[in-house]
Structure formats: C-alpha cells, structure tokens
C-alpha cells in the first residue's frame, strides 16, 4: 500500500491538464452551454476528483470511506460514459454538413466519432475490471489510474490544438498526435514504475490512443461513414 501513498498528489497533474484543455471550449462558454454538456463535464470532473481522493483515503486508514466513495464513483463513471456517448451524434451531424473548414473537415468529425467511442468503451471496461479486481490492490489501482488516460485526449487534445493554432497554425492532426504520444509515453512510465508494463490496463490504454493518429483516414472510409450515419441517426 505504501507505493500508492503519494498517488493522490500525482493525480492532480492530469486533472489540471484536463481542465486547462477545456478553458477555451467549455469554461469560457459555460453560460451558453446546454444542460447535457454540463452533465458530462461535471461527471467527468467528479471522476477525476475521486481519483485524487480515493488513493488518499485508502492509504491513510479510511478504508470504509474509500469503499463508500468507490460505490458512488461507479455511478459517476456510468454518467460520464453514457453522457459522452450521447454527444457523438453531434459529430456525425457536423460531418454531414461538411465540417467547418480546415482542419475540422467532415473527415475529422466522422473519424473522431470512432476514436471517442473506442475510448469511452475502454473506460467502461477498465471500471468494470477495477470492480472485478477490487481485492487485488495493484490490479484495482492500475485499472483505475489508467481510466484517466483512456479519456484524456478530448481535453488535452483541445488544449494542444488551441496552443498550436495560436502559435503555429491549424494542424489538428499534429496536435492530436502529440497528445496521444504524451499519453502513451505516460502509460509506459506508469507501467514501468509499477513493474507491470505489460498489464492489460496499460496495453488497452496504448491501443485506444493509437487510432487518433489515423482520425482523418478513418473518416474517409465510405463503408464506415455509411455505418456511423445509420447507427447514430439524429
């Protein structure tokens, strides 16, 4: 348990990165956002907060509180997953109207649907695996820690896009690729740190971040576009 004693402090870093990424696309437009957007934003934010609180409770003798908040957390995780998936039809719609010009073309929006669907599915799998392995501390912790990096791309990616557009140019794919490289490297460092570099949680995190490199190519596949348009009618 000692190896997780300072984990709550490390969890502050991804939380800050995520919130920084949404400054321009959520916090600055907060009053004009709809209710469903707030539900998703706050459920995801609460999940991150729990991942800071829970290691502290578990390593400082508050196991009963840890378990109670854990049960609440699984409800929060469900809210984050299903609220995120419920938004994906909007990206299909943006693709159908042709996008908004470079770099946010129709290909981008069609491709991002699959990328984010895979990430949220992996997030749900990781939460379930954390429940299954709740009595095996290392596995339980690693599955939960990894959930952060399954869903970090939208927030961190937007932040990097904003910086790149401001100082370099409208290169969304480059920004998202840098984001995925950062996430994959971090996952490998975590796996190395806990001597579990081939743990399924680490490998799954790497796998779900790889499609980001091919987001435009995915959105150019006619069979896929036809399927996603039929599957996510609006």
MODELLER restraints for C-alpha pairs under 7 A, 6 or more apart:
rsr = mdl.restraints
at = mdl.atoms
rsr.add(forms.Gaussian(group=physical.xy_distance, feature=features.Distance(at['CA:1:A'], at['CA:59:A']), mean=6.43, stdev=0.5))
rsr.add(forms.Gaussian(group=physical.xy_distance, feature=features.Distance(at['CA:4:A'], at['CA:55:A']), mean=6.68, stdev=0.5))
rsr.add(forms.Gaussian(group=physical.xy_distance, feature=features.Distance(at['CA:4:A'], at['CA:59:A']), mean=6.92, stdev=0.5))
rsr.add(forms.Gaussian(group=physical.xy_distance, feature=features.Distance(at['CA:5:A'], at['CA:56:A']), mean=6.95, stdev=0.5))
rsr.add(forms.Gaussian(group=physical.xy_distance, feature=features.Distance(at['CA:5:A'], at['CA:59:A']), mean=5.55, stdev=0.5))
rsr.add(forms.Gaussian(group=physical.xy_distance, feature=features.Distance(at['CA:7:A'], at['CA:55:A']), mean=6.16, stdev=0.5))
rsr.add(forms.Gaussian(group=physical.xy_distance, feature=features.Distance(at['CA:8:A'], at['CA:52:A']), mean=4.40, stdev=0.5))
rsr.add(forms.Gaussian(group=physical.xy_distance, feature=features.Distance(at['CA:8:A'], at['CA:53:A']), mean=6.37, stdev=0.5))
rsr.add(forms.Gaussian(group=physical.xy_distance, feature=features.Distance(at['CA:8:A'], at['CA:55:A']), mean=5.48, stdev=0.5))
rsr.add(forms.Gaussian(group=physical.xy_distance, feature=features.Distance(at['CA:8:A'], at['CA:56:A']), mean=5.66, stdev=0.5))
rsr.add(forms.Gaussian(group=physical.xy_distance, feature=features.Distance(at['CA:11:A'], at['CA:51:A']), mean=6.72, stdev=0.5))
rsr.add(forms.Gaussian(group=physical.xy_distance, feature=features.Distance(at['CA:11:A'], at['CA:52:A']), mean=5.36, stdev=0.5))
rsr.add(forms.Gaussian(group=physical.xy_distance, feature=features.Distance(at['CA:12:A'], at['CA:52:A']), mean=6.61, stdev=0.5))
rsr.add(forms.Gaussian(group=physical.xy_distance, feature=features.Distance(at['CA:15:A'], at['CA:48:A']), mean=6.13, stdev=0.5))
rsr.add(forms.Gaussian(group=physical.xy_distance, feature=features.Distance(at['CA:17:A'], at['CA:156:A']), mean=6.27, stdev=0.5))
rsr.add(forms.Gaussian(group=physical.xy_distance, feature=features.Distance(at['CA:18:A'], at['CA:152:A']), mean=6.68, stdev=0.5))
rsr.add(forms.Gaussian(group=physical.xy_distance, feature=features.Distance(at['CA:18:A'], at['CA:155:A']), mean=4.90, stdev=0.5))
rsr.add(forms.Gaussian(group=physical.xy_distance, feature=features.Distance(at['CA:18:A'], at['CA:156:A']), mean=5.53, stdev=0.5))
rsr.add(forms.Gaussian(group=physical.xy_distance, feature=features.Distance(at['CA:20:A'], at['CA:159:A']), mean=6.59, stdev=0.5))
rsr.add(forms.Gaussian(group=physical.xy_distance, feature=features.Distance(at['CA:21:A'], at['CA:155:A']), mean=4.74, stdev=0.5))
rsr.add(forms.Gaussian(group=physical.xy_distance, feature=features.Distance(at['CA:21:A'], at['CA:156:A']), mean=5.05, stdev=0.5))
rsr.add(forms.Gaussian(group=physical.xy_distance, feature=features.Distance(at['CA:21:A'], at['CA:158:A']), mean=5.45, stdev=0.5))
rsr.add(forms.Gaussian(group=physical.xy_distance, feature=features.Distance(at['CA:21:A'], at['CA:159:A']), mean=3.70, stdev=0.5))
rsr.add(forms.Gaussian(group=physical.xy_distance, feature=features.Distance(at['CA:22:A'], at['CA:155:A']), mean=5.76, stdev=0.5))
rsr.add(forms.Gaussian(group=physical.xy_distance, feature=features.Distance(at['CA:22:A'], at['CA:158:A']), mean=6.87, stdev=0.5))
rsr.add(forms.Gaussian(group=physical.xy_distance, feature=features.Distance(at['CA:22:A'], at['CA:159:A']), mean=6.66, stdev=0.5))
rsr.add(forms.Gaussian(group=physical.xy_distance, feature=features.Distance(at['CA:40:A'], at['CA:80:A']), mean=5.56, stdev=0.5))
rsr.add(forms.Gaussian(group=physical.xy_distance, feature=features.Distance(at['CA:40:A'], at['CA:83:A']), mean=5.20, stdev=0.5))
rsr.add(forms.Gaussian(group=physical.xy_distance, feature=features.Distance(at['CA:40:A'], at['CA:84:A']), mean=6.20, stdev=0.5))
rsr.add(forms.Gaussian(group=physical.xy_distance, feature=features.Distance(at['CA:43:A'], at['CA:76:A']), mean=5.82, stdev=0.5))
rsr.add(forms.Gaussian(group=physical.xy_distance, feature=features.Distance(at['CA:43:A'], at['CA:79:A']), mean=6.15, stdev=0.5))
rsr.add(forms.Gaussian(group=physical.xy_distance, feature=features.Distance(at['CA:43:A'], at['CA:80:A']), mean=5.15, stdev=0.5))
rsr.add(forms.Gaussian(group=physical.xy_distance, feature=features.Distance(at['CA:44:A'], at['CA:80:A']), mean=5.21, stdev=0.5))
rsr.add(forms.Gaussian(group=physical.xy_distance, feature=features.Distance(at['CA:47:A'], at['CA:73:A']), mean=6.72, stdev=0.5))
rsr.add(forms.Gaussian(group=physical.xy_distance, feature=features.Distance(at['CA:47:A'], at['CA:76:A']), mean=6.39, stdev=0.5))
rsr.add(forms.Gaussian(group=physical.xy_distance, feature=features.Distance(at['CA:47:A'], at['CA:77:A']), mean=6.46, stdev=0.5))
rsr.add(forms.Gaussian(group=physical.xy_distance, feature=features.Distance(at['CA:50:A'], at['CA:73:A']), mean=6.95, stdev=0.5))
rsr.add(forms.Gaussian(group=physical.xy_distance, feature=features.Distance(at['CA:54:A'], at['CA:66:A']), mean=5.75, stdev=0.5))
rsr.add(forms.Gaussian(group=physical.xy_distance, feature=features.Distance(at['CA:57:A'], at['CA:63:A']), mean=6.38, stdev=0.5))
rsr.add(forms.Gaussian(group=physical.xy_distance, feature=features.Distance(at['CA:57:A'], at['CA:65:A']), mean=6.87, stdev=0.5))
rsr.add(forms.Gaussian(group=physical.xy_distance, feature=features.Distance(at['CA:57:A'], at['CA:66:A']), mean=5.49, stdev=0.5))
rsr.add(forms.Gaussian(group=physical.xy_distance, feature=features.Distance(at['CA:58:A'], at['CA:66:A']), mean=5.82, stdev=0.5))
rsr.add(forms.Gaussian(group=physical.xy_distance, feature=features.Distance(at['CA:81:A'], at['CA:120:A']), mean=5.84, stdev=0.5))
rsr.add(forms.Gaussian(group=physical.xy_distance, feature=features.Distance(at['CA:81:A'], at['CA:124:A']), mean=6.89, stdev=0.5))
rsr.add(forms.Gaussian(group=physical.xy_distance, feature=features.Distance(at['CA:85:A'], at['CA:117:A']), mean=6.68, stdev=0.5))
rsr.add(forms.Gaussian(group=physical.xy_distance, feature=features.Distance(at['CA:88:A'], at['CA:113:A']), mean=5.93, stdev=0.5))
rsr.add(forms.Gaussian(group=physical.xy_distance, feature=features.Distance(at['CA:89:A'], at['CA:232:A']), mean=5.58, stdev=0.5))
rsr.add(forms.Gaussian(group=physical.xy_distance, feature=features.Distance(at['CA:89:A'], at['CA:234:A']), mean=6.42, stdev=0.5))
rsr.add(forms.Gaussian(group=physical.xy_distance, feature=features.Distance(at['CA:91:A'], at['CA:109:A']), mean=5.18, stdev=0.5))
rsr.add(forms.Gaussian(group=physical.xy_distance, feature=features.Distance(at['CA:91:A'], at['CA:110:A']), mean=6.58, stdev=0.5))
rsr.add(forms.Gaussian(group=physical.xy_distance, feature=features.Distance(at['CA:91:A'], at['CA:113:A']), mean=6.42, stdev=0.5))
rsr.add(forms.Gaussian(group=physical.xy_distance, feature=features.Distance(at['CA:92:A'], at['CA:109:A']), mean=6.49, stdev=0.5))
rsr.add(forms.Gaussian(group=physical.xy_distance, feature=features.Distance(at['CA:92:A'], at['CA:110:A']), mean=5.82, stdev=0.5))
rsr.add(forms.Gaussian(group=physical.xy_distance, feature=features.Distance(at['CA:92:A'], at['CA:229:A']), mean=6.62, stdev=0.5))
rsr.add(forms.Gaussian(group=physical.xy_distance, feature=features.Distance(at['CA:94:A'], at['CA:106:A']), mean=6.74, stdev=0.5))
rsr.add(forms.Gaussian(group=physical.xy_distance, feature=features.Distance(at['CA:94:A'], at['CA:109:A']), mean=6.42, stdev=0.5))
rsr.add(forms.Gaussian(group=physical.xy_distance, feature=features.Distance(at['CA:95:A'], at['CA:106:A']), mean=3.95, stdev=0.5))
rsr.add(forms.Gaussian(group=physical.xy_distance, feature=features.Distance(at['CA:95:A'], at['CA:107:A']), mean=6.78, stdev=0.5))
rsr.add(forms.Gaussian(group=physical.xy_distance, feature=features.Distance(at['CA:95:A'], at['CA:109:A']), mean=5.23, stdev=0.5))
rsr.add(forms.Gaussian(group=physical.xy_distance, feature=features.Distance(at['CA:95:A'], at['CA:110:A']), mean=5.67, stdev=0.5))
rsr.add(forms.Gaussian(group=physical.xy_distance, feature=features.Distance(at['CA:96:A'], at['CA:106:A']), mean=6.78, stdev=0.5))
rsr.add(forms.Gaussian(group=physical.xy_distance, feature=features.Distance(at['CA:98:A'], at['CA:105:A']), mean=6.20, stdev=0.5))
rsr.add(forms.Gaussian(group=physical.xy_distance, feature=features.Distance(at['CA:98:A'], at['CA:106:A']), mean=4.68, stdev=0.5))
rsr.add(forms.Gaussian(group=physical.xy_distance, feature=features.Distance(at['CA:99:A'], at['CA:105:A']), mean=4.38, stdev=0.5))
rsr.add(forms.Gaussian(group=physical.xy_distance, feature=features.Distance(at['CA:99:A'], at['CA:106:A']), mean=4.50, stdev=0.5))
rsr.add(forms.Gaussian(group=physical.xy_distance, feature=features.Distance(at['CA:103:A'], at['CA:170:A']), mean=6.13, stdev=0.5))
rsr.add(forms.Gaussian(group=physical.xy_distance, feature=features.Distance(at['CA:103:A'], at['CA:171:A']), mean=6.42, stdev=0.5))
rsr.add(forms.Gaussian(group=physical.xy_distance, feature=features.Distance(at['CA:103:A'], at['CA:172:A']), mean=6.00, stdev=0.5))
rsr.add(forms.Gaussian(group=physical.xy_distance, feature=features.Distance(at['CA:107:A'], at['CA:216:A']), mean=5.20, stdev=0.5))
rsr.add(forms.Gaussian(group=physical.xy_distance, feature=features.Distance(at['CA:107:A'], at['CA:219:A']), mean=4.16, stdev=0.5))
rsr.add(forms.Gaussian(group=physical.xy_distance, feature=features.Distance(at['CA:107:A'], at['CA:220:A']), mean=5.55, stdev=0.5))
rsr.add(forms.Gaussian(group=physical.xy_distance, feature=features.Distance(at['CA:108:A'], at['CA:215:A']), mean=6.19, stdev=0.5))
rsr.add(forms.Gaussian(group=physical.xy_distance, feature=features.Distance(at['CA:108:A'], at['CA:216:A']), mean=5.08, stdev=0.5))
rsr.add(forms.Gaussian(group=physical.xy_distance, feature=features.Distance(at['CA:108:A'], at['CA:219:A']), mean=6.04, stdev=0.5))
rsr.add(forms.Gaussian(group=physical.xy_distance, feature=features.Distance(at['CA:110:A'], at['CA:219:A']), mean=4.65, stdev=0.5))
rsr.add(forms.Gaussian(group=physical.xy_distance, feature=features.Distance(at['CA:110:A'], at['CA:225:A']), mean=6.63, stdev=0.5))
rsr.add(forms.Gaussian(group=physical.xy_distance, feature=features.Distance(at['CA:111:A'], at['CA:215:A']), mean=4.66, stdev=0.5))
rsr.add(forms.Gaussian(group=physical.xy_distance, feature=features.Distance(at['CA:111:A'], at['CA:216:A']), mean=5.79, stdev=0.5))
rsr.add(forms.Gaussian(group=physical.xy_distance, feature=features.Distance(at['CA:111:A'], at['CA:218:A']), mean=4.95, stdev=0.5))
rsr.add(forms.Gaussian(group=physical.xy_distance, feature=features.Distance(at['CA:111:A'], at['CA:219:A']), mean=3.99, stdev=0.5))
rsr.add(forms.Gaussian(group=physical.xy_distance, feature=features.Distance(at['CA:112:A'], at['CA:215:A']), mean=5.99, stdev=0.5))
rsr.add(forms.Gaussian(group=physical.xy_distance, feature=features.Distance(at['CA:115:A'], at['CA:211:A']), mean=6.14, stdev=0.5))
rsr.add(forms.Gaussian(group=physical.xy_distance, feature=features.Distance(at['CA:115:A'], at['CA:212:A']), mean=6.28, stdev=0.5))
rsr.add(forms.Gaussian(group=physical.xy_distance, feature=features.Distance(at['CA:118:A'], at['CA:208:A']), mean=6.30, stdev=0.5))
rsr.add(forms.Gaussian(group=physical.xy_distance, feature=features.Distance(at['CA:119:A'], at['CA:150:A']), mean=5.49, stdev=0.5))
rsr.add(forms.Gaussian(group=physical.xy_distance, feature=features.Distance(at['CA:119:A'], at['CA:151:A']), mean=5.99, stdev=0.5))
rsr.add(forms.Gaussian(group=physical.xy_distance, feature=features.Distance(at['CA:119:A'], at['CA:208:A']), mean=5.75, stdev=0.5))
rsr.add(forms.Gaussian(group=physical.xy_distance, feature=features.Distance(at['CA:120:A'], at['CA:151:A']), mean=6.75, stdev=0.5))
rsr.add(forms.Gaussian(group=physical.xy_distance, feature=features.Distance(at['CA:122:A'], at['CA:150:A']), mean=6.76, stdev=0.5))
rsr.add(forms.Gaussian(group=physical.xy_distance, feature=features.Distance(at['CA:123:A'], at['CA:147:A']), mean=5.41, stdev=0.5))
rsr.add(forms.Gaussian(group=physical.xy_distance, feature=features.Distance(at['CA:123:A'], at['CA:150:A']), mean=5.95, stdev=0.5))
rsr.add(forms.Gaussian(group=physical.xy_distance, feature=features.Distance(at['CA:126:A'], at['CA:143:A']), mean=5.43, stdev=0.5))
rsr.add(forms.Gaussian(group=physical.xy_distance, feature=features.Distance(at['CA:126:A'], at['CA:144:A']), mean=6.77, stdev=0.5))
rsr.add(forms.Gaussian(group=physical.xy_distance, feature=features.Distance(at['CA:126:A'], at['CA:147:A']), mean=6.33, stdev=0.5))
rsr.add(forms.Gaussian(group=physical.xy_distance, feature=features.Distance(at['CA:126:A'], at['CA:201:A']), mean=6.99, stdev=0.5))
rsr.add(forms.Gaussian(group=physical.xy_distance, feature=features.Distance(at['CA:127:A'], at['CA:143:A']), mean=6.93, stdev=0.5))
rsr.add(forms.Gaussian(group=physical.xy_distance, feature=features.Distance(at['CA:127:A'], at['CA:144:A']), mean=6.50, stdev=0.5))
rsr.add(forms.Gaussian(group=physical.xy_distance, feature=features.Distance(at['CA:129:A'], at['CA:143:A']), mean=6.75, stdev=0.5))
rsr.add(forms.Gaussian(group=physical.xy_distance, feature=features.Distance(at['CA:130:A'], at['CA:140:A']), mean=4.60, stdev=0.5))
rsr.add(forms.Gaussian(group=physical.xy_distance, feature=features.Distance(at['CA:130:A'], at['CA:143:A']), mean=5.46, stdev=0.5))
rsr.add(forms.Gaussian(group=physical.xy_distance, feature=features.Distance(at['CA:130:A'], at['CA:144:A']), mean=6.21, stdev=0.5))
rsr.add(forms.Gaussian(group=physical.xy_distance, feature=features.Distance(at['CA:133:A'], at['CA:139:A']), mean=6.17, stdev=0.5))
rsr.add(forms.Gaussian(group=physical.xy_distance, feature=features.Distance(at['CA:133:A'], at['CA:140:A']), mean=5.19, stdev=0.5))
rsr.add(forms.Gaussian(group=physical.xy_distance, feature=features.Distance(at['CA:134:A'], at['CA:140:A']), mean=5.16, stdev=0.5))
rsr.add(forms.Gaussian(group=physical.xy_distance, feature=features.Distance(at['CA:142:A'], at['CA:201:A']), mean=6.71, stdev=0.5))
rsr.add(forms.Gaussian(group=physical.xy_distance, feature=features.Distance(at['CA:143:A'], at['CA:201:A']), mean=5.42, stdev=0.5))
rsr.add(forms.Gaussian(group=physical.xy_distance, feature=features.Distance(at['CA:146:A'], at['CA:201:A']), mean=6.22, stdev=0.5))
rsr.add(forms.Gaussian(group=physical.xy_distance, feature=features.Distance(at['CA:146:A'], at['CA:202:A']), mean=6.80, stdev=0.5))
rsr.add(forms.Gaussian(group=physical.xy_distance, feature=features.Distance(at['CA:146:A'], at['CA:205:A']), mean=6.76, stdev=0.5))
rsr.add(forms.Gaussian(group=physical.xy_distance, feature=features.Distance(at['CA:149:A'], at['CA:183:A']), mean=6.24, stdev=0.5))
rsr.add(forms.Gaussian(group=physical.xy_distance, feature=features.Distance(at['CA:149:A'], at['CA:205:A']), mean=6.55, stdev=0.5))
rsr.add(forms.Gaussian(group=physical.xy_distance, feature=features.Distance(at['CA:150:A'], at['CA:205:A']), mean=5.56, stdev=0.5))
rsr.add(forms.Gaussian(group=physical.xy_distance, feature=features.Distance(at['CA:150:A'], at['CA:208:A']), mean=6.90, stdev=0.5))
rsr.add(forms.Gaussian(group=physical.xy_distance, feature=features.Distance(at['CA:153:A'], at['CA:179:A']), mean=6.50, stdev=0.5))
rsr.add(forms.Gaussian(group=physical.xy_distance, feature=features.Distance(at['CA:153:A'], at['CA:180:A']), mean=6.87, stdev=0.5))
rsr.add(forms.Gaussian(group=physical.xy_distance, feature=features.Distance(at['CA:156:A'], at['CA:179:A']), mean=6.53, stdev=0.5))
rsr.add(forms.Gaussian(group=physical.xy_distance, feature=features.Distance(at['CA:157:A'], at['CA:175:A']), mean=6.44, stdev=0.5))
rsr.add(forms.Gaussian(group=physical.xy_distance, feature=features.Distance(at['CA:157:A'], at['CA:176:A']), mean=5.27, stdev=0.5))
rsr.add(forms.Gaussian(group=physical.xy_distance, feature=features.Distance(at['CA:157:A'], at['CA:179:A']), mean=5.60, stdev=0.5))
rsr.add(forms.Gaussian(group=physical.xy_distance, feature=features.Distance(at['CA:160:A'], at['CA:175:A']), mean=5.56, stdev=0.5))
rsr.add(forms.Gaussian(group=physical.xy_distance, feature=features.Distance(at['CA:161:A'], at['CA:172:A']), mean=5.95, stdev=0.5))
rsr.add(forms.Gaussian(group=physical.xy_distance, feature=features.Distance(at['CA:161:A'], at['CA:175:A']), mean=5.28, stdev=0.5))
rsr.add(forms.Gaussian(group=physical.xy_distance, feature=features.Distance(at['CA:164:A'], at['CA:170:A']), mean=6.92, stdev=0.5))
rsr.add(forms.Gaussian(group=physical.xy_distance, feature=features.Distance(at['CA:164:A'], at['CA:175:A']), mean=6.76, stdev=0.5))
rsr.add(forms.Gaussian(group=physical.xy_distance, feature=features.Distance(at['CA:165:A'], at['CA:171:A']), mean=6.99, stdev=0.5))
rsr.add(forms.Gaussian(group=physical.xy_distance, feature=features.Distance(at['CA:176:A'], at['CA:212:A']), mean=6.66, stdev=0.5))
rsr.add(forms.Gaussian(group=physical.xy_distance, feature=features.Distance(at['CA:177:A'], at['CA:212:A']), mean=6.58, stdev=0.5))
rsr.add(forms.Gaussian(group=physical.xy_distance, feature=features.Distance(at['CA:177:A'], at['CA:213:A']), mean=5.50, stdev=0.5))
rsr.add(forms.Gaussian(group=physical.xy_distance, feature=features.Distance(at['CA:180:A'], at['CA:209:A']), mean=5.69, stdev=0.5))
rsr.add(forms.Gaussian(group=physical.xy_distance, feature=features.Distance(at['CA:180:A'], at['CA:212:A']), mean=6.92, stdev=0.5))
rsr.add(forms.Gaussian(group=physical.xy_distance, feature=features.Distance(at['CA:184:A'], at['CA:206:A']), mean=5.43, stdev=0.5))
rsr.add(forms.Gaussian(group=physical.xy_distance, feature=features.Distance(at['CA:187:A'], at['CA:202:A']), mean=5.97, stdev=0.5))
rsr.add(forms.Gaussian(group=physical.xy_distance, feature=features.Distance(at['CA:188:A'], at['CA:197:A']), mean=6.19, stdev=0.5))
rsr.add(forms.Gaussian(group=physical.xy_distance, feature=features.Distance(at['CA:191:A'], at['CA:197:A']), mean=3.81, stdev=0.5))
rsr.add(forms.Gaussian(group=physical.xy_distance, feature=features.Distance(at['CA:191:A'], at['CA:202:A']), mean=6.42, stdev=0.5))
rsr.add(forms.Gaussian(group=physical.xy_distance, feature=features.Distance(at['CA:219:A'], at['CA:225:A']), mean=6.67, stdev=0.5))
